[in-house]
Amino acid sequence: MKHGRNAPCPCGSGKKYKKCCLEVTPAPVDLLYRRLSETHNRLVDRLMNYAVELFEETAVAVAMAEFSVWPDEAPEEDFVEYHHQLFWPWFFFNWINDPEDTPFDLNWPADQTIAECYAASQKDRLDSMERKLIKAHSRRPFSFFEVVECRPGKGFLLKDIFTGEQTDVLERSGSESTQPGNILFGQVIKIDHVGMLISSGRFLIPPRLKPELIQFRKWLKQGKRLITTDILDEYDCEIREVYFDLVEAMQRPAELFNTDGDPLIFHTLYYEIESSELAFERLYTLCGTDTADRLRSEAKLDAKGHILRVEIPWSRKGHKRSKALENTLLGQLVIDENALTVEVNSAQRAEVAREKIERLMGNAAIYKTTEIRSFDAFAAEGKAAGPDSKTDAQDQNALMQDPEVRRYVGEMLAAHWQGWVDQNIPALDGETPRQAVKTTDGRESVMALLLDAELHMAADSHMSEAGVNAIKKVRRELGLERRLKKKPQKARSGDKARRVAAIQEMIRAFGRKKLNDMYTDLALKLCEKIGRMRKLSIQRGRQEIWAAAIVYAVARINFLFDPTNKVYLTADEICDFFGTKKSTVGNKAGQIQKTCDVWIGDPEFSSPEIAEMFTLYETAEGFIIPGSFLRDQEITFDSAESDASSKTKTSQNHPKQKKNDASSKKESRNNDDRQLKLFDD
């Protein structure tokens, strides 16, 4: 960022640039994320070469056996292919050689990961970014993360299903195909203000499988108040095993059942009959929803009015699984001259159909054979039908355009979901949704099942609106909609907490239009700090003035008033957005900076690059070097003398440092502890 020495300082102080702020270019979050990603990829390549030099294939085989939770046989090729992108990060950063599990000596420390050993052996060659990555990634437990919010092409907000911890993660490609409610398995780390999904399984777990994770969470939490990362690390094998089981379940064909709960297997029974007219007279009673006259009116007749061909729905009044549905279709009978065909969707119904036909028809019907097809075979036949199936699909699309048909199907969906709330659901441990929502875990499970159904309904081009509306009605009936509303933050003073939340919402609205995520988060953080202070009464004055002044203060200390900054603001933009005066906002911002002790280079409210620039280092020769100079020149002090005096760090000339030497040194140490730097000392 270039700025004239005698030009007004971009921080808005009114002083000349040479007498106010140093020249600095804040790095956006995207730049830091890109540098972290590149460093991680480079580091993984080095770790691979390092492991190859030290180990033979034996070590990888031993680690793979532990990773796959010691199967009786060696993992199949499919398993390795499915999970290799999880195995290698686990191998480098999590695997610890246990001599008790290995029948031979691997010549490897028993208490260190490969990455930790590499860092120790290459200490003088690692840059600070690599050291940070190894420290953040090593021994980080794997877990299941639910996507709470998704920003396609940018990232998502993830919530650890076991610990409840939320992390805002930057992820470019993965966020394109992810939706809220999807579940990821992997590791999440945070370096400075950047969250990363550092390793992840290749499968997106649908919300419908979340109840199984909730059941596992209950088992994991037995006798414990909270689930911590240490507990996740202790049960890492069990957690991986759950993931492998879920992946296997996702790959198995879905188990489908009819409305009676019978496995879905299609049966077609073939009979030879004496006459179609006789068969109709004896079998029309199997239709419990239509009269004989109605069925005959739709039949094909000969010249004498006798039936040649007719279809009879095998149906009954009512529905076992949903009281809201008026009837149940059990099968379809087709009478065509001297042939009778019966189609049903389970072995149990096929057996009942044979008994009824033999009883009603007697010797007038001779059983020939039964054709049995699985659901996959049935679906394959439809795909292989060629032009006819395409025509059927077109006819169906045309039919769904009829408002009356859409209304009827919508009523059927609404009736189904109305009955669903009182059905016993296996995923809810056999409870009904109405029973399950009475507990916290049950409520969470029901919400996951409804979200999964809603995602499927939304993909239906014809009935998405009717299906989604039916599910929304279920949510209202079960009292789940209020959970979707954001509750005000709890605090000792409810009014104060609500006011802080309202101001933060204003800041978010401004941030969505004018800022990036990093600066918005800094402003929200400053607002939260003000809310905790007694010297500043955030309950007094207009909320708009507070919101504008907080943004103004953050913009000032991060040089956002400089036109050359990528995130460029003007005081007029801030005040116009919030409907405030510049003089009032400027004075309020100065008051905030003074009372909160917020200064340019403050690591708590500055971008990492600015904090680094205003962190100065003293070499053994007595030279003062800014942190950004070390970054640009790629200089580290790891090879310098170990004397503490050779690595002394000083802060910029802050007014509070005009004290005696002892207090100044103490304050410098305190500032060091709070520093959020891109590079180490």
N, C-alpha and C positions, 0 to 999 in steps of 0.2 A: 504494500500500500504506500504510494508516494504522496507527499503533501508538502507544500511550501513551508520553509522554516518560519517565515514571518506571517503566514496565513493564520486565520482563526483556527483554534484547535477543534477538531471534529467532535470532541466530547461535549461541546456546547458550553464550556466554562466561560467563554468570552476572552480568554487569554490567547497570546500567540502560541502557535504550536511548539516552538522551540523552548518556551518557558512553562509548558504544561505537560503534555504527554509524549512519550516516546513513540517512534514509528513502529507499528505492529500490524500484522495481518491475521485476524482470527481465522482459524481453520473450521470449516463446517463439519457437522457430524459425519456427512457422507465421506469426506476425505479421511477422517480417522478410521471409519469402518473399512474403507478400501485398503488403507495401509495395514490394518489388523488382518484382513483377509489374505492379502499378499504375503504378509509375514508368516501367517499360519501355514499356508500352502508350502512356502519355502522351508519352514521348519519341519513339516512332515516328511518332505523329501530327504532332508538331512538325517532325520531319525531313522528312516528306512535304511539308508546307507550305513548308519552307525550300528543298527541292529544286525545287518547282514555281516558286517566285519566281526562282530563279537560272537554271534550265535550261528549255529547250523540250523537246518530245518527242524531239528528236534525241539528247539525252544518254541517255535511257532506252533508245532503240533501239540505241545503241552499246554500252551496258552489257549489254543482253539478248543481243546477238550474242556478246560475250565470255563471258557466263554459260553460254550454250548451246554453247560451244566452237566458235564460228565455223562454223555450218553453211553449206552451199552456198546454201540458200534460207532465207528468213525463217521462224522457228519457227511451227509451226501453232498454231491456237487450243487444241487439246488439250494441247500441250506447255506453253503458258503457264498453262492451267488447272491442270495437274497440279503444276507447280513454282512457282507464284507465291508460296507461303508460304516458299519458300527464296530466291527471287530478291530480294524486297524487303529482308530483313535483309542479304543479301550486297551489294546495291546501296548501302545506307546505311553499312554498317560494314566492308566488305571491298573494294569496287570502288575502284580508283585509276586515274584517267585517264592513259592512255599516249598521248602525242601521235603516236607512231609508228604506232599502230593506228587513228588517227582522221584522215580526210582533211580535216578542217576544225577550226578553233579553237573549243573549248568554253568558253574563258575561265575555266579552272579549274586550280588548282594541280596539278602532276603528281605530287606526292608525298604527298597527303593524301586521306583518305576524307571522305565527306560529313559523317559524324558528327564527325570531328576538326575540320573547318572550322567546323561549327556550334558546337562547344565553344569554339573560339578567338574567334568573333565574338560569342558570347553568354556570355562568361566571367562577367560580373558578375550574370547572371540565373539561372545554373544552381545548383541546390542540390547538396549534397555527394553525395546518392544518385545524381543524374543524372551527376555527374562520374565516380563509381565505375563506373556501368554503361557509360558510353562508353569508359572506360579498359579495362575487362575484356572488352567485346564487340568493340572495334575490332581488326580484323586477326586475330581468332581463327579459326584454320583449321577448315574443315569436315572431318568424319571419320566413320567407321563405328563405332557403339557397340553392343556385345553386351549384352543384359540378363542380368546374372548372378543377381540376386535381384529379386523384384518384391513390392511391398506395395500391393495394389490400393487405389486411392483416396488413396494417400499419396505413393508415389514408387518409385524403383528404384535399384539399384546398377548402374552402367554401366561397361563396360570398353572402352577404345579398342582396336580390333582391331589397329591399326598400332603404337601406342606402348606398349600394355599398361597405361596409366594407368587407375586405377579412381576413379570419382567417385560419391558418394552424392547422388542428385538428387531434389529434391522435385518432384512432378508429379501433379496431382490427376486430371484427366480421362484423360490418356494412359496412366496405369498401370492403368486399369480393363480395357483390352482387350489388355494386353501380357502375354506369358508369358516365363519364362526361356528363353533361346536365340534369341528374336527379335532382329533387328538393326535399329537406327535410324540414319538419316543426318542429321546436323545439327551444331550447335555446342553445346558444354557449357562453361559458365563457372562460376566459384566466387567469391563475394563474402563475405568474412568466413568464416563456417562454413556458408553456404548454397550448395548446388550447384543449378544450373538448366539444363534443356535449353532454351536460349534460342530456338532455331529448329530445326525438324525437318521432314523430308519427310513427305508424307501416307501413304507406303506403309511397311508393316512388312515387312521382308525376312526370309523364312523361313530357318531354319538350313541347309537343303540348299544354299543359295547361298554359304555361308561359305567352302567350298573355293576358289571363284573369288577371294574377297578375300584368302585366304591366298596364292594364287599371285601376286596383285598385290603383296602385302606382300613376298614374296621378291624380286620385281623392284625394288621400292622400296628394299630394304635392300642391294642389291648394293654391295659395297665399304665398307659402313658398319657400325659396331658397334651403333649404336642408331638408331631412327627418332625424331626429335625434332619438335616443333611447327614449327620452322623448315623442316624437310624437307617437312612437310605443306603448309606455305604455298608452298614452291617448286613443288610439283607439284599445286597446287590445281586446275588445269584437268584434269589426268589423273584426279584423284580424282573430280571431278564427272562426267567422261565415263564412268567405271566405274559410278557410280550411275545415270546415264541408261540405260546398257546393261542393268543389272539390272532396272530398272523396265520397260524394253521387253520383256525376256525374261519377266518375270512376267505381262505382259499378253498375250503370245502363247499360243495354245492349247498345252497340253502335248503333246510328241511321245511317243506311245505305241507300244510294240512288243510283239509276241508273244514266246513263249518261244524262238523261233528267231532273234529279232533283226530280224524283218521289220516294217516300218511297219504300224500297225493300221488296215486299211481292210476293211470288211465286204463280202464277196462272197456272193451267193446264185445258184447255178447251177440251171437248170431243164431237165429232160429228160422226154421221152415214152418210156414203156417198154411192152413187150408184155404182161408179167404181173408182178405183185408177187412171186409165188412164185419165178419164175426170177431176178428181180433179187436177191432175198435169197440164193439159193443161190450166186450168183456174187460177191456183194459183202460177205458177212458176214466174209470173211477180212481186210477192212480194219480190223476191230476186233481189236486186239492184246491186249485185256485181258479179254474175255469169250468164252465158248464159244457155238457155234451154238444149242445146247439152251437156254442161259440167255437168249439174245436172243429165241428163238422163244417161250419161256414168257411173255414180256412183250408179245407181239404180239397184234394183233386178228385172229382167224381166222374163216373162213366155216364153214358146216355140215359141209363135207368135211375141215376141218382145214387148208385152204390159207390162206396169209397174205393178209390184206387191207391191213393197215397195220402197219408196224414201224419202229422207230428204231434206227439202227446208229451207235454212237460210232466215229468214225475216230480211232484211238489207236495208240500204240506204247509198247513197254516202255522204261523209263528216261527220263532228262531231260537235255537238253544243258547247261543252266545250273546244275542242282543235282543232284548225285549222290544226295542224300538222298531225292529224289522218285522214286517207283516207276515212274510212267508220264507220258506227255504226251498231252493231248487236242488233236488237230489240227483237228477239225471234226465236223459232225453230218450224217448222211444220214437222210432221211425217205422211206420208200417207202409210197405211198398209192395202191393200185389201179394205175392206168396212169400215175402221175406219180412222178418221182424229184426230190427237192430236196436240194441239197448246200449247207450253210452253212459258210463258213470265214472267217478274220479277216485275210487278207492276199492280195495279188495273187499272191505266190509259191505259196502253198498252193492257190489256185484253179487255177493252171496245172498243178500236180502232180495235183490231183484230176481234172481233165479227162483227163489222160494215163492215169491208172489206170482210170477208168470206161470209156474207149474201148477199152482193152486187155482189160478183164475182160468187158465187155458186148458188144462188137462191134456188129453191126447191131441188137441187141435194145434199144438205147437211142439215141434221136435227140435231139441237143442242140438246145435252143430259144433260150435267151438267158441273160444274166448281169446281175443287178442289183447295182450298186455303191453303197455308202453309207459316208460318213465316220463317224467316231466321234460327232461332234456330231449328225449326222442320226439316227444310231442311238439316241442318248440322247434326242433330241427326240421320236422316235416313242414311246418308253416313257412320256414325260411326257404326250403327247397321247392316250394310250390310254384315259384316263378311268377309269371304275369298274373296268374289268378290271385295270388296272395296280395300282389300290388293293387289289383282292382278292389279286393276286399278292404284293404286299408283305405283306399280312396273313398269307397262307399261309407266306411266308418267315419272318416273325416267329414264327409258331407252330412252324415246323419247327426254328428255332434254339433253342427252349425244350427240345428233346429232348436229354438229356444225352449220348446216343450221338453225335448229330450234332455237338454242340459239341466233344466229344472228338476226333472225326475231323477237324473243321476246325482245331482246335488243333494236332493232329499235322501237318497240312499246313503250317501257319504255321511250326511249329518246324523242319520239314524244309526249308522255303524259306530261313529265316534261317541254318540250318546250312550250306547250300550257298552262301549269299551271301558268306560270309567268304573264299571262294576264287574268286569271280567277278572278272573284270576290269571295273572301274567307270570310266567316262569321267571323272567328277568327280574321280577320284584319279589323273588322268593315265594311265589305262589299267592301273594297278596293282590288285591285289586288296587288300581290307582287311587281310588278314594280312600282306601285304608293306608296306603303307602305314604301319602302326602302329610300324614300326621307326625312323621319324624323328619328330621333334617336330611338324613341320608336318603330316605325314601322320596322326599320331595325333589332332591337333586336328581335322583334316578328317573323319576317321572318326567321331569323337565327335559332330560336328555333324550328319552324315548320320543317325546312329542316333537322335539327339535329335529330328530332324525326323520320322523314322518313328514314334517313340514318341508324339509329339504327335498324329499322325494316327490311330494305333492307339487311343489313349485316347479319341478322339471316337467310336469305334465302340461302340454300346451293347451289341452282342452279343458281340463278340470282343475287347474291350479288354483283359481280363485275360489271355487266351491270347497276344495279340499282344505286350503289354508284357512278359510273362514270357519269351517267345521272344527278345526284344531284350535283356533282362537276361542271358539265357544267352550271347548273342553277346558282350556286354561282358565277362563272366567269361572266356570262351574267349580273347578278344583281350587280356586283362589290363588292361582299362580301368576296372574298378571301383575299384581302389586309388587312382586319380587323383581320385575323388570324395571321398576321405577327407581331412580337414584334417590337414596335417602340422604337427608342432610347430615353432615359430619357431627358426630357427638362430641360434646365438650362440656366443661363445667358450666359455662354460660351458653345456653342454647341460642340466645339472640346473637351473641358474638360469633358463634360457629356458623350460623346461617348467613351472617353478613360477610364473613370471610369467604364462604362458599360462593356467594353471589358475586363478589368481586373477582374471584378466581374464574368464574364462568365468563365474565366480561373479558378477562385477559385471554382466555382460550379463544373466544370469538375473534379478538383482534389478532391473535397468533395465527389462526387459520388463514387469515387474509394477508398478513404482512410479515410474519416471522417464520422461522423454521422450528422444529421440535426442541432443539437445544435451548434457544433463547426463550421460548415459551415456558419451558420447564424452569429456567432460572427465575423468570418473573413470578411464576407460581410459588416457587420456593421462597422468594423474598416476601411475597404476600403472607405466606404461612408464618414466617419469622415475625413479621410485624404483628400478626394476630396473637402471638405469644408474649409480646412486650407490654409492659405497663407504661413506659414512657411515651409510647405512641398509642393514642386511643383510636383504633380503627372504626369504632362505633360512632364516632362523631364525623360530621361532614358528609358530603355527597359521595356515594359509592363510585360514580364516574370519575371524580377527581382522584380518588385513591388508586383506581385501576390505571388511569393515565399516568399518574406520578410514578407508580411502580415500574411501568413499562419504560417511562422516560429515564428513570435511574439506571435500569439495566442497559438501555440503549447507550446512555452516556458512558458507562464504565466499559462497554464493549465496542466503542467507536462506531456505532451504527449510524451516527449522523454524518459520517464521511461518505461522500458520493462514490468513492472508489470501492467501498465495501460491497460484497456480493449481496448482503442483506442490508439494504440502505433505507433509512427512515428520515423523515423530517419532523420537527416539532409540530408543524401544522397538520401533518397526517395523523399524528397521535391525538391532538386536541380536536380535530374535526371528527374523528371516529367516535370519541367519547363525549363530544359536545361540551368542551371545557375551554378555558382561556389559557394561553401560553404562560403568562406571568404567574398565574395561580399554580399551574402544574409544575413550572420550573422551581418555584419556591418550595412547594411540597416535596419535590424530588430531592432538593438540597437538604431539607429537614430529615428525610428518610435516610439519605447517605450518612449524614452526621450522627444521627441517633443510633442507627444500626451499625455504624462503623464500617460502611461499605466503601471501598476505595478501588481505584483502577489497579488491576492486578490481583484483587482479592480472589483467592482460589475458589471461594465458595460461590461467588456469583459472576465469575469471568469464564470465558471460554478457555479450554486447556492451553491454547496457543498464547493467549494473552497472559495467563498465569505463569506460563513457562518463560515468556519474554521478560517479565518483571521479576523473575527469580534469578539472582546473580550468583556466580560462583567465584571463589577466590582460589587460584592455583598456588602451588608451592612457591612459585616465583613472585607471588603477590599481585598477579594480574586479576582484574575483575572481568569475568566473561558472562554474558547473558545466556540463558538456557537455549534460546533459539540458535545461537552461534554453535553450540555443541551439536544441535540437531543438523544444521546445515553442513557442518564439517565432519559429522559422524565421529566426534571425539568422545571418548569415555575416560573415566578416571580409574577404571578397574586395574590398570597396569601401573598406576601411580603409586607413590609411597603410601604406606598404610597409616602414616601419622595422621591423626584426626585434624591437625592444623592444616594439612594439605588439601582438605576437602571441605572447607568452611563455606557455608552458604549465607548470603545476606539478602535482605529484602530491599525493595526500593525505598526511596526517601519518603517514608510515611510520617505525617506529623506526630503520631503517637510514639515514634522512636526517639524523640528528643528527651531522653531520660538518662539516668545514670547508666554506666556500662553494664552493671549486673542485671538491672531490669530489662535493658535492651536485649541482652543475650537471652534472657528467659523468654521474652516476647518473641524473639526470632525463632526459638525452638518451638514455641506454641504454633507459630505460623507454619513452620515446617510440617508439623503433624497434620495440619488442615489442608496442606497443599495437594491439589489434584493436577499432577503433571503428566505430560505425555512421555517424559523420560525420567529415569532415576537420577539421583544426585551423582 
